Amino acid sequence: MTRSHRLRVGVSACLLGHKVRYDGQHKRDAFLVDVLGPFVDWVPVCPELEVGMGVPREPIHLVGRTAAPRLVGERSGTDHTEAMRRYAERRVAALAGEDLSGYVTKKDSPSCGLERVRVHPEKGGPPRRDGVGAFAAVLRARLPLLPVEEEGRLNDPALRESFIERVFAYDRWKRAVAGGMRRGDLVAFHTAHKLTLMAHSPAAYRALGALVGGLGKGSIRAVEAYGAAFMEALRVPATRGRHANVLQHMLGYFREVLPAPERKELEETVTDYARGLVPLVVPLTLFRHHVRKHGVAYLAGQRYLDPDPKELMLRNHV
């Protein structure tokens, strides 16, 4: 991925430093603005402002049943549920044409929160932490393949790495489909992502391999099914154990290539990673060196070795 191709990513506007919150303040997120920002064109959205609540405004919260809560003013009790629903349907339909590759929402927000949003009982009492923001619920339902994450969860290195990997993978998928995808194109895309799939979900790796292997010649009709299953597979956390299995698999390509001392060094580095002594970037850096040096074509084509811009340093921390 080069800087000449900038991804478009939706975001809660307050996270970019826009003063759109109920109290006229913002929640600028340094990682999003300063680290990820150089690689993306942000598409800022503030549902509460855009629906007409203004700034500053009365705070709102979710009330009622978790499955279908109402969105109401905390003091006045003004019901914004229907207005937000109509707005969200229109806004998400518009976002569907924005070529988004991901979306970052504000945690705990009654409009934008993805999980554990407070839902207050109708007749008082402590809130439950089991709600989804009114806008976020529509976003996820209408754009199911789009990688969506809360900014708070991006403080976790593993969750951050997983989300950014999905964003760049989704961008590659969309561009591949837009370029016209026939059987050979899908086979090539799947081949390039085999090790990535193994790290996330061996079951999905096998299932998608069977799907691709069962296709006939010429035009295909399984593109949509593959894309949905591919993105769903990447939502499964890539654990240290599964990463270690992938690294062991990669070692097999060097058994007849590397001299014994270099092979032993590579094996020891994989073992160190499996034991938690070094981050994933250490064995991957050594693998990339040997792939280039010895021209291991299959591994050179694997996105697993270069899933996203190195400047993000995501695999330095997992």
N, C-alpha and C positions, 0 to 999 in steps of 0.2 A: 504494500500500500504506500503510495507516494502522496506528498502534500498537494499534488496537482488535482487529486480527486478527494474532495471534501464531502464527507457524509452529512446528510441532513438528519438532525435529531431533535425531536420535540422535547420541551422542558417546561416545568413550572417556572414562570417568569421571575418569581422572587428569588430563585436559586442563581440567577445571573446578576443579581444586585438591583433589579428593578423594584422600586418602592411601591409595591402593589398590595401589600398585606393589609389586613383589616385596620391595623394601627398606623398605616402609612410607612412602615419599615420594610426591610428586605431580609432575606436569608442567604446571602451570597455564599456559594460553595466554591472553595478554592480549587479543588480537584477538577470540577467541571469547567470552571472558567479558565484557569491557568494551565492545567495539564492536558485535559482532553480538548479544550477549546481550539487549539491550533489545527486540529484534524477534522473539525465539524463546523457546519453552519447551523446555528441554533434556530429553532422555530419556537419562540416563547409563547406560552399560553397562560392566562390567568382566568379560569372559569368564573370566579366570583366577580371580578372586575368586568369581564366581557359580557356577563349576563345582565349587568346593569346595577350592581350593588354599590359601586363607587368606592372611593378611597378618601378619608378613612370611612369605615362602615361598622355596623353592628356585627359582633362576632356571631357565627352560626354554628350549629351542631346537628348531629344526627339524632333522631328520636324515634322510638318504636321498635318494631320487629327487625331483627338483623337482616332477614331476607328482603325486606322492602321498607327501609327506614324513611322517615320524612326529614327534609332539610329545613330547619326553622331558625329564626333569630333567637338568640339566647335570652334576651330581655323581653322583646315584644311578642315573641311567638309567631311572627310573620312566617308564613309557609312559602318557601321558595322551591318546593319539590318539583312541581310541574314546569315552572319556568326553566329550572336547571335541566330537566329531562329534555325539553324541546331544544334548548341551546346545545346540550351535549350531542344530541343526534346530528344537528346541523354542523357543529364544529368538527366532530369526528369524521363526518362524511367529507368535509373539506380537507382535513388532514390526510385522508386516504389518497388524495391527489397530490400530496406534497412530497412524495418519494421519500418518506421517512425510513430510516434504518434502525431507529430506537427511540425511546422516550424515557425521561427521568422525571419522577413526580416528587412532590413534597410530602414527606412522611407525616402521619397523624392528621392531615388535613381532611375536613369533612367533605371536601370536594375532590381532592387529589390523592389522598392516602390509599395505598394498595392493600394494606392489611392492618389488623389490630387497631382500627380507628374506633374511637369511643362512640358507643351508641347508648343514649340515655333512655331509661324506662319512661313510659308515658306518665306514670303516676309518681315519679320521683324515685330516689334511691341511687346507689352508686352505678356508674356507667359500666357497660360490658366492653371488653376490648376485642370485639369480633366483627367489626364493620369494615366496609369498603367505601371510599369516597364516591359521591354521586357521579362525578365526571369520570373518575377512573374506572368505575364499573362499566360504563358505556364504551370507553376506550378499549378495554380488554375484550369485551364481547364483540365489538365490530371489527377490530384489527387483531385477530387471535395469533397471527404469526409474529407480530411486532414485538421485539424484546422491550419489556417495560420493567423498570426497577425504581425503588425509592432511593433518594439521595442518602438517607441514613444508613441503609444496608451497604452502600458503597464504601463505607469506612472499614468493612471487613475485607481484607486482601483477597480471599478466595472468592467471595461474592462479586467483588469488583472485577477480578480477572474473568470470571464466568460471564458477567454481563457484557463487558467490552468484547470478549471473544464472540458472543452471540451477535452483537451489533455488526461487527465486521463480517461475520459469516453470512448474516442476513443480507447485507449489502452485496456480497459476492453472488448470493443466490439470485437476488433480484436482477442484477446485471446479466447473469447467465441466461435467465429466462427471457429478459428483454432482447437479448441477442438472437433469439430463435433457438429453441432446444429440441433437437431430435435425439434419437437413441444414443448415438455416439457422444453427443454433448453431455447427456446425463451420465453416461458411463464415465466420461472424463471427470466430471464434477465429483461423482461419488468416489472415484479412485483417489482424487486429490485429498479427500476428507476421511479416508478410511481410518487412519490412526487417530484423528480427532474423535471420530465416533467411538472407537474402541476405548478411549480415555473417559468418555462420558457414559456410554451405555453399550456394553457388548451385545445385549439383546437387540437393541436397535441397529447396531452394526450388522448383525446377521440378517435381521428382517429386511433392511434396506438393500443389502446385497442380494437377497433373494428376489426382491422387487425388480431391481435393475437387471439381474440375470434372467428373469423371466420375460423380459420385453421382446417383442418381435422387431423385425427390421422396419425402417422407415419412420414415419411420424409416430409420436407416442401420445398416450392419453393419461399417463400416470404422473405427469409433472406436478400437478397440484397435490396429489397424495404424497409424493416424495417430499416436496417442500414442507408440508405440514409435519410429517414424521421426522424429517431432518431437524427442524427447529425445535420440536418437542424433545428430541434426543439430547440436544445441547442444553436443555433446561435441567437435565439430570447432573448433579454435581460431579465433577471430575476429581475423584479422590486421589490421595497419594498412592494408594495401593494400585488403582487402575493406571495411573501415570507410570508407576514402576513396571507394571505388566507390559505397557506399550514400549518402554525403554528396553525391556528384556527382549521383546519381539524385534526391535530394531537392531539389537546386538547380533542377531542371526545373519544379518546382511554383511557382517564384517568378519565372520569366522574364517573365511578363505582369503580375506583381503589384507587384514592388519597383521603385522609382525607380532609375535607373542607379547613383548613388553607393552606395546601400545594397546593391544587388545585387553591386557590385564588392567591397564590404567583406566580404560573405558568401563570395564566391568566393575572396578572398585568405585568409580564415580556413581554408577547406577546404584550400587549397594549403599553408598553413603546417602544418596537421595532417599532410597526406600527406608532407611533408618532415621530419617529426619535430620541428618547432620548438615545438609546443604540444600539450598533452594533449587527448584526445577531448572532455573537458568543455567546452572553449572553443568549438568550432563548434556543439556541441549546445545550449549555452546561448543562442547567437545564433539558432539555428534555432527553439528554443522561443519566443523573444521574437517572431519574425516570424510563427510559426504562430498564436500568440494574437492578435497585432495584426491580422493579415489574415484570420483565420478559415479557415485551410486545413484543411478538415474531415478529409480523408484522413490527413494527417500528424498531426493532433491525436489520432487514434485509434490511432496506432502505439506499441506498447510499447517500441520501440527508443529513443524519446526519454525514457522514464521506466521503465527495467526493474526498478528496485529503490529502496529508500528513499535519498533524497539524503544523509541523514546518514551513510551508509556511505562516501560520497565515492570510490566505486570507480573511476569514470571520470576522476577527477583524476590518475590515475597510468598510464593506458594511451593 
